[in-house]
Amino acid sequence: MPDVVTLWRPTGPEELGLVEASGWRCWPPRLPEQPIFYPVLNEEYAIKIARDWNVPASGAGYVTRFDVRADFLDRYPVQQAGGRTILEYWIPAEDLDELNDNIVGLIEVTRTYPAA
């Protein structure tokens, strides 16, 4: 088993549908206005985004968890996007296929937040 890093991704229903269509194995290509893929390093931060941003924006929010080979992530510095626990990777859209190739196992939904 390779060394892996567990990442979290808050997402809305449209993106989650594309992940499901992939057999829970990969993230869909970014849209032109999305040059960066932002997986986060802790579930609490992912929960906050899914609940407080995805639900109002798209009617539901989901928290996903997935493992990525550590040696792939080594080339990307961890970014602090706010407070000390608001940590994420900034993966350029053109590297997303390679990230997908380095996912170990399946992408899984850990939490669901429907609109109130």
Secondary structure, 3 states (H helix, E strand, C coil): CCCEEEEEEEECHHHHHHHHHCCCCCCCCCCCCCCEECCECCHHHHHHHHHHHHHHHHCEEEEEEEEEEHHHHCCCCCEECCCCCCEECCEEHHHHHHHHHCEEEEEEEEEEEECC
